Amino acid sequence: MAAAQGQLSDGTDGMDDAKEDAGHDNTAPPPFRAAVDALRTARLRPQVEVEPTRAPQRLAPFAHALEATVVDGDQDLADGRLVLLHDPAGHDAWRGTFRLVTLVRAELEQEMAADPLLPEVCWSWLTGALQARGLTYGEPSGTVTRASSHYFGGLAERPSASQIEIRASWTPREGLGGVPDAAAHLASWCDLLAQVAGLPPAGPGDASVVTLPQRRGPQSR
């Protein structure tokens, strides 16, 4: 599985500085354990492969991380990482005790990458995925980055490539017992991944959603 690398926005550095998952630590508070358990109940598209990964250690007292890849046959179309953070004492910047942090990336057709409205569109996909499932959230923050690679010398035969990267974080609304609807947030995040990967809408109700075309020359798994 291709794992997203790098640091996240909103001051959430250290994405790659990891520790063992604290989701099943008996010392973890019940709201955090309940949120982690809820992640396993999310119903996801079959093209999105999700698995636990090591969580960053300095962002919050408790953290649980997942990585995902959007797969079509033997091709990886997009990948990302989602981290659930919990600070029982609360966090002024979060305005809550939970925070979700994500990194999503995919390669693009160069024509699409040149669209000046692409960053705004990609950010709207994130907020739209949350709103489509009726989720309430606060303090959203993030960046959308376009990057192009051009190859020279011994790599000159490789075609130029463009990539989109979304780094974001938001505070999920806490429900009964101070537990957010982690499963719904995970499902929304996977909706975003599928959209960035260029998959068609999942159902008739999503027919109006505009998605990115699949990247040129997807890499084999």
C-alpha positions as CSV (number, residue, x, y, z in Angstrom):
1,M,0.0,0.0,0.0
2,A,1.3,3.4,-0.9
3,A,1.4,5.5,2.3
4,A,1.1,9.2,2.4
5,Q,4.2,10.9,3.8
6,G,5.0,14.3,5.1
7,Q,3.7,16.8,7.6
8,L,0.2,18.1,7.9
9,S,-1.2,21.6,8.0
10,D,-2.7,23.5,11.0
11,G,0.6,23.1,13.0
12,T,0.2,19.3,13.0
13,D,3.8,18.5,12.3
14,G,5.4,15.2,12.9
15,M,3.0,13.0,10.8
16,D,5.9,10.5,10.3
17,D,7.1,10.6,13.9
18,A,5.0,7.7,15.0
19,K,4.2,5.5,18.0
20,E,2.1,2.4,18.6
21,D,-1.6,2.9,18.3
22,A,-3.2,4.0,21.6
23,G,-6.7,3.0,20.6
24,H,-6.7,-0.2,22.7
25,D,-4.5,1.1,25.5
26,N,-6.4,0.4,28.8
27,T,-5.2,3.8,30.0
28,A,-7.0,5.6,27.1
29,P,-10.2,7.4,28.1
30,P,-13.5,5.7,27.2
31,P,-14.5,8.4,24.6
32,F,-11.3,7.8,22.6
33,R,-11.6,4.0,22.8
34,A,-15.3,4.3,21.6
35,A,-14.3,6.6,18.7
36,V,-11.5,4.1,17.6
37,D,-13.9,1.2,17.9
38,A,-16.5,3.1,15.8
39,L,-14.0,3.4,12.9
40,R,-14.4,-0.3,12.4
41,T,-18.1,0.0,11.7
42,A,-17.7,2.4,8.8
43,R,-19.2,1.1,5.5
44,L,-16.7,2.0,2.7
45,R,-16.5,1.6,-1.0
46,P,-14.8,-1.6,-2.0
47,Q,-12.2,0.3,-4.1
48,V,-10.9,2.0,-0.9
49,E,-8.5,-0.2,1.1
50,V,-8.0,0.9,4.6
51,E,-5.7,-0.4,7.3
52,P,-4.3,0.8,10.7
53,T,-0.9,2.4,10.7
54,R,1.4,3.9,13.3
55,A,0.2,7.2,14.8
56,P,2.2,10.4,15.4
57,Q,3.3,10.8,19.0
58,R,3.6,14.5,19.7
59,L,0.3,15.9,18.4
60,A,-2.0,14.8,21.2
61,P,-2.0,12.5,24.3
62,F,-3.9,9.9,22.3
63,A,-3.9,9.2,18.6
64,H,-5.0,6.5,16.1
65,A,-4.1,6.5,12.5
66,L,-5.3,4.9,9.3
67,E,-3.9,4.8,5.8
68,A,-5.9,4.1,2.7
69,T,-5.3,3.5,-1.0
70,V,-7.9,3.8,-3.8
71,V,-7.4,0.7,-6.0
72,D,-8.8,-0.1,-9.4
73,G,-7.6,-3.6,-10.4
74,D,-3.9,-3.6,-9.9
75,Q,-3.6,0.2,-10.1
76,D,-3.3,2.7,-7.1
77,L,-5.2,5.9,-8.0
78,A,-4.8,7.9,-4.8
79,D,-3.6,7.4,-1.2
80,G,-3.9,9.1,2.1
81,R,-3.7,9.0,5.9
82,L,-6.2,10.0,8.5
83,V,-5.3,10.6,12.1
84,L,-7.8,10.8,15.0
85,L,-6.4,12.9,17.9
86,H,-7.8,13.2,21.4
87,D,-6.8,15.5,24.3
88,P,-9.2,15.0,27.2
89,A,-8.2,18.4,28.6
90,G,-9.3,20.1,25.4
91,H,-7.3,22.2,23.0
92,D,-7.8,26.0,22.4
93,A,-7.1,25.8,18.7
94,W,-9.4,22.8,18.2
95,R,-12.2,24.1,20.3
96,G,-12.9,20.5,21.4
97,T,-11.2,17.4,22.6
98,F,-11.0,15.6,19.3
99,R,-9.3,16.5,16.0
100,L,-9.1,14.8,12.6
101,V,-6.0,15.4,10.5
102,T,-5.5,14.2,7.0
103,L,-3.2,14.0,4.0
104,V,-4.6,13.0,0.6
105,R,-2.8,12.9,-2.7
106,A,-3.2,11.8,-6.3
107,E,-1.5,12.3,-9.6
108,L,-3.3,14.4,-12.2
109,E,-3.6,15.0,-15.9
110,Q,-1.4,18.1,-16.6
111,E,-4.3,19.9,-18.2
112,M,-6.4,19.5,-15.0
113,A,-3.4,20.5,-12.8
114,A,-3.1,23.8,-14.8
115,D,-6.7,24.8,-13.9
116,P,-6.4,27.9,-11.7
117,L,-9.6,26.9,-9.8
118,L,-8.3,23.5,-8.9
119,P,-7.3,24.3,-5.3
120,E,-10.7,25.8,-4.4
121,V,-12.4,22.9,-6.1
122,C,-10.4,20.3,-4.1
123,W,-11.1,22.1,-0.8
124,S,-14.8,22.2,-1.6
125,W,-14.6,18.4,-2.1
126,L,-13.4,18.0,1.4
127,T,-16.1,20.2,3.0
128,G,-18.7,18.8,0.6
129,A,-17.9,15.2,1.6
130,L,-18.5,16.1,5.2
131,Q,-21.7,18.0,4.5
132,A,-23.1,15.3,2.3
133,R,-23.2,13.0,5.3
134,G,-24.8,15.6,7.5
135,L,-21.7,16.0,9.7
136,T,-21.1,19.1,11.8
137,Y,-17.5,20.2,12.3
138,G,-15.6,23.3,13.3
139,E,-12.3,25.1,12.9
140,P,-11.4,23.6,9.5
141,S,-7.8,24.4,8.3
142,G,-5.6,23.2,5.5
143,T,-3.8,23.6,2.3
144,V,-4.1,22.3,-1.3
145,T,-0.8,22.0,-3.2
146,R,-0.1,21.3,-6.8
147,A,3.3,20.0,-7.8
148,S,4.9,19.2,-11.1
149,S,7.8,16.9,-11.8
150,H,10.0,17.1,-14.9
151,Y,12.7,14.5,-15.6
152,F,16.1,15.0,-17.1
153,G,19.3,13.1,-17.9
154,G,19.0,9.4,-17.2
155,L,15.3,10.0,-16.3
156,A,14.5,12.0,-19.4
157,E,12.3,9.3,-20.9
158,R,9.8,9.6,-18.1
159,P,6.8,11.8,-18.9
160,S,6.2,14.9,-16.8
161,A,3.9,14.3,-13.9
162,S,1.6,16.5,-11.8
163,Q,0.3,15.8,-8.3
164,I,-2.4,17.3,-6.0
165,E,-2.0,17.1,-2.3
166,I,-4.7,18.1,0.3
167,R,-3.5,18.6,3.9
168,A,-6.3,19.4,6.3
169,S,-7.7,19.2,9.8
170,W,-11.1,19.8,11.5
171,T,-12.8,19.3,14.8
172,P,-15.7,16.8,14.7
173,R,-18.8,17.6,16.8
174,E,-18.9,15.5,19.9
175,G,-22.0,13.5,20.6
176,L,-23.4,11.5,23.5
177,G,-20.6,10.8,26.0
178,G,-18.3,13.2,24.3
179,V,-17.8,10.8,21.4
180,P,-17.7,12.0,17.7
181,D,-19.3,10.0,14.9
182,A,-15.9,8.7,13.9
183,A,-17.3,6.2,11.4
184,A,-19.2,8.8,9.5
185,H,-16.1,11.0,9.3
186,L,-14.0,8.1,8.0
187,A,-16.7,7.4,5.4
188,S,-16.6,11.0,4.3
189,W,-12.8,11.0,4.1
190,C,-13.0,7.9,1.9
191,D,-15.6,9.7,-0.3
192,L,-13.0,12.4,-0.7
193,L,-10.3,9.9,-1.6
194,A,-12.5,8.3,-4.2
195,Q,-13.4,11.7,-5.7
196,V,-9.8,12.8,-5.9
197,A,-8.9,9.4,-7.5
198,G,-11.5,10.0,-10.3
199,L,-13.9,7.2,-9.4
200,P,-17.5,7.7,-10.5
201,P,-20.1,8.7,-7.9
202,A,-21.1,5.9,-5.5
203,G,-24.9,6.3,-5.9
204,P,-27.6,8.0,-7.9
205,G,-27.7,10.8,-5.4
206,D,-24.1,11.7,-6.2
207,A,-24.7,12.0,-10.0
208,S,-24.0,15.8,-10.0
209,V,-20.6,15.5,-8.3
210,V,-17.7,16.5,-10.5
211,T,-14.7,14.3,-10.1
212,L,-11.1,14.5,-11.3
213,P,-10.2,12.3,-14.3
214,Q,-8.1,9.3,-13.4
215,R,-4.4,10.0,-13.4
216,R,-2.4,9.3,-16.6
217,G,-0.4,6.1,-16.5
218,P,-1.4,4.8,-13.0
219,Q,1.4,2.8,-11.3
220,S,1.0,-0.9,-10.9
221,R,0.8,-2.2,-7.3
